[in-house]
Amino acid sequence: MHFSEKDAQCLLALMQARRDVRGNRFIQKPVEEEKLHTILQAAMTAPSVGYSQPWKFVVIKDPSIKASIVQNFSQENRKAEAIFAHKDLYKSLKLEGIEEAPINIAVLYEPKEEAVLGMTSMHKMGEYSVVCAIQNMWLMARSLNIGMGWVSILDEKKVLATLKQKEPTQLIAYLCLGYVDKFYEESELKTLGWEKEKLFKECVSFC
């Protein structure tokens, strides 16, 4: 299969338009099952070390499970508020959309008991493979005009307990998925001045 320059520019545009969506943007429009399936299929096309495919996806719509995750977030966010007490902006940020999003997805890493090709030296490659799957989901969702947000202010062990998942399974991401009223032109945190965008020359070196 051969792709054109137009295809490459379309892919770049999708990457540049991807946003981390919060609860103040989700609308109550159901995500079609076929589109959800497409997003999950995109995840499963990701590269994985040793073709291990170590991912597992738990799709959550149950309000009681969402409520438990929200409580988890609230407890952890109070700790974060203390850390960022010097930044007045922190308390005004909407940092999750767990209940507002029609669909939540817990993305898990399930390590293999036997040795995995490519992981004998760099032991985190399995988790990194799952992150590649998450990026695929994010880009596919954006191409379908569906928003996705990654909630990282959570106690991993409590999330796994809520979802009845046992060790050595790990939580890599807790995602909120749904249609939105709009996508921001720029990253919200960039617009608010939380951090400055790095320049190309700050990120790239040549040897």
HUSULKA-V838327 format. One record per residue. N is the residue number from 1. RES is the residue in one letter. SS is DSSP state (H for helix, E for strand, - for the rest). OMEGA is omega in radians with two decimals (none if undefined). Layout:
n:N res:RES ss:SS omega:OMEGA
n:N res:RES ss:SS omega:OMEGA
This chain:
n:1 res:M ss:- omega:-3.11
n:2 res:H ss:- omega:-3.13
n:3 res:F ss:- omega:-3.10
n:4 res:S ss:- omega:3.05
n:5 res:E ss:H omega:3.10
n:6 res:K ss:H omega:3.09
n:7 res:D ss:H omega:-3.12
n:8 res:A ss:H omega:3.13
n:9 res:Q ss:H omega:3.08
n:10 res:C ss:H omega:3.11
n:11 res:L ss:H omega:3.12
n:12 res:L ss:H omega:3.12
n:13 res:A ss:H omega:3.09
n:14 res:L ss:H omega:3.13
n:15 res:M ss:H omega:-3.11
n:16 res:Q ss:H omega:-3.11
n:17 res:A ss:H omega:3.14
n:18 res:R ss:- omega:3.14
n:19 res:R ss:- omega:3.02
n:20 res:D ss:E omega:-2.96
n:21 res:V ss:- omega:3.13
n:22 res:R ss:- omega:-3.00
n:23 res:G ss:- omega:3.13
n:24 res:N ss:- omega:3.14
n:25 res:R ss:- omega:-3.10
n:26 res:F ss:E omega:3.06
n:27 res:I ss:- omega:-3.08
n:28 res:Q ss:- omega:3.05
n:29 res:K ss:- omega:-3.08
n:30 res:P ss:- omega:3.02
n:31 res:V ss:- omega:-3.12
n:32 res:E ss:- omega:-3.10
n:33 res:E ss:H omega:-3.13
n:34 res:E ss:H omega:3.10
n:35 res:K ss:H omega:3.04
n:36 res:L ss:H omega:3.12
n:37 res:H ss:H omega:3.13
n:38 res:T ss:H omega:3.13
n:39 res:I ss:H omega:3.13
n:40 res:L ss:H omega:3.06
n:41 res:Q ss:H omega:3.09
n:42 res:A ss:H omega:3.11
n:43 res:A ss:H omega:-3.05
n:44 res:M ss:- omega:3.03
n:45 res:T ss:- omega:-3.10
n:46 res:A ss:- omega:3.04
n:47 res:P ss:- omega:3.07
n:48 res:S ss:- omega:-3.10
n:49 res:V ss:H omega:3.11
n:50 res:G ss:H omega:-3.07
n:51 res:Y ss:H omega:-3.06
n:52 res:S ss:- omega:3.14
n:53 res:Q ss:- omega:-2.94
n:54 res:P ss:- omega:-3.04
n:55 res:W ss:E omega:3.01
n:56 res:K ss:E omega:-3.06
n:57 res:F ss:E omega:3.10
n:58 res:V ss:E omega:-3.12
n:59 res:V ss:E omega:-3.00
n:60 res:I ss:E omega:3.04
n:61 res:K ss:- omega:-3.07
n:62 res:D ss:- omega:-3.13
n:63 res:P ss:H omega:-3.12
n:64 res:S ss:H omega:3.08
n:65 res:I ss:H omega:3.10
n:66 res:K ss:H omega:-3.14
n:67 res:A ss:H omega:3.10
n:68 res:S ss:H omega:3.13
n:69 res:I ss:H omega:3.10
n:70 res:V ss:H omega:3.10
n:71 res:Q ss:H omega:3.08
n:72 res:N ss:H omega:3.14
n:73 res:F ss:H omega:-3.08
n:74 res:S ss:H omega:3.12
n:75 res:Q ss:H omega:-3.12
n:76 res:E ss:H omega:-3.12
n:77 res:N ss:H omega:3.07
n:78 res:R ss:H omega:3.08
n:79 res:K ss:H omega:-3.13
n:80 res:A ss:H omega:3.12
n:81 res:E ss:H omega:3.12
n:82 res:A ss:H omega:-3.13
n:83 res:I ss:H omega:-3.09
n:84 res:F ss:- omega:-3.11
n:85 res:A ss:- omega:-3.13
n:86 res:H ss:- omega:3.13
n:87 res:K ss:- omega:-3.11
n:88 res:D ss:H omega:-3.09
n:89 res:L ss:H omega:-2.98
n:90 res:Y ss:H omega:-3.04
n:91 res:K ss:H omega:-3.13
n:92 res:S ss:H omega:-3.08
n:93 res:L ss:- omega:2.98
n:94 res:K ss:- omega:-2.94
n:95 res:L ss:- omega:3.10
n:96 res:E ss:- omega:3.10
n:97 res:G ss:- omega:-2.98
n:98 res:I ss:- omega:-3.12
n:99 res:E ss:- omega:-3.12
n:100 res:E ss:- omega:-3.12
n:101 res:A ss:- omega:3.14
n:102 res:P ss:- omega:-3.10
n:103 res:I ss:E omega:2.93
n:104 res:N ss:E omega:3.09
n:105 res:I ss:E omega:3.01
n:106 res:A ss:E omega:3.14
n:107 res:V ss:E omega:-3.01
n:108 res:L ss:E omega:3.03
n:109 res:Y ss:E omega:3.13
n:110 res:E ss:- omega:-3.11
n:111 res:P ss:- omega:3.10
n:112 res:K ss:- omega:3.10
n:113 res:E ss:- omega:-3.12
n:114 res:E ss:- omega:3.12
n:115 res:A ss:- omega:3.14
n:116 res:V ss:- omega:3.10
n:117 res:L ss:- omega:3.11
n:118 res:G ss:- omega:-3.12
n:119 res:M ss:- omega:-3.08
n:120 res:T ss:- omega:3.11
n:121 res:S ss:- omega:-3.14
n:122 res:M ss:- omega:-2.94
n:123 res:H ss:- omega:-3.13
n:124 res:K ss:- omega:-3.06
n:125 res:M ss:H omega:3.09
n:126 res:G ss:H omega:3.10
n:127 res:E ss:H omega:3.14
n:128 res:Y ss:H omega:3.09
n:129 res:S ss:H omega:3.13
n:130 res:V ss:H omega:3.09
n:131 res:V ss:H omega:3.06
n:132 res:C ss:H omega:3.11
n:133 res:A ss:H omega:3.13
n:134 res:I ss:H omega:3.10
n:135 res:Q ss:H omega:3.08
n:136 res:N ss:H omega:3.12
n:137 res:M ss:H omega:-3.08
n:138 res:W ss:H omega:-3.12
n:139 res:L ss:H omega:3.11
n:140 res:M ss:H omega:3.11
n:141 res:A ss:H omega:-3.13
n:142 res:R ss:H omega:3.12
n:143 res:S ss:H omega:3.10
n:144 res:L ss:- omega:-3.12
n:145 res:N ss:- omega:3.08
n:146 res:I ss:- omega:-3.11
n:147 res:G ss:E omega:3.08
n:148 res:M ss:E omega:3.09
n:149 res:G ss:E omega:-3.13
n:150 res:W ss:E omega:3.13
n:151 res:V ss:E omega:-3.08
n:152 res:S ss:- omega:-3.14
n:153 res:I ss:- omega:-3.06
n:154 res:L ss:- omega:2.99
n:155 res:D ss:- omega:-3.03
n:156 res:E ss:H omega:-3.08
n:157 res:K ss:H omega:3.13
n:158 res:K ss:H omega:3.08
n:159 res:V ss:H omega:3.13
n:160 res:L ss:H omega:3.12
n:161 res:A ss:H omega:3.11
n:162 res:T ss:H omega:-3.11
n:163 res:L ss:- omega:3.11
n:164 res:K ss:- omega:3.09
n:165 res:Q ss:- omega:-3.06
n:166 res:K ss:- omega:3.05
n:167 res:E ss:- omega:0.24
n:168 res:P ss:- omega:3.08
n:169 res:T ss:- omega:-3.14
n:170 res:Q ss:E omega:2.99
n:171 res:L ss:E omega:3.08
n:172 res:I ss:E omega:-3.13
n:173 res:A ss:E omega:2.96
n:174 res:Y ss:E omega:-2.97
n:175 res:L ss:E omega:3.04
n:176 res:C ss:E omega:-2.97
n:177 res:L ss:E omega:3.08
n:178 res:G ss:E omega:3.06
n:179 res:Y ss:- omega:-3.07
n:180 res:V ss:E omega:3.09
n:181 res:D ss:- omega:3.07
n:182 res:K ss:- omega:2.96
n:183 res:F ss:- omega:3.11
n:184 res:Y ss:- omega:3.09
n:185 res:E ss:- omega:3.13
n:186 res:E ss:- omega:3.02
n:187 res:S ss:- omega:-3.11
n:188 res:E ss:H omega:-3.12
n:189 res:L ss:H omega:3.06
n:190 res:K ss:H omega:-3.13
n:191 res:T ss:H omega:-3.12
n:192 res:L ss:H omega:3.10
n:193 res:G ss:- omega:3.13
n:194 res:W ss:- omega:3.06
n:195 res:E ss:- omega:3.07
n:196 res:K ss:- omega:3.11
n:197 res:E ss:- omega:3.12
n:198 res:K ss:- omega:3.07
n:199 res:L ss:- omega:3.12
n:200 res:F ss:H omega:-3.07
n:201 res:K ss:H omega:3.10
n:202 res:E ss:H omega:-3.04
n:203 res:C ss:H omega:-2.98
n:204 res:V ss:- omega:3.01
n:205 res:S ss:- omega:-3.11
n:206 res:F ss:- omega:-3.13
n:207 res:C ss:- omega:none
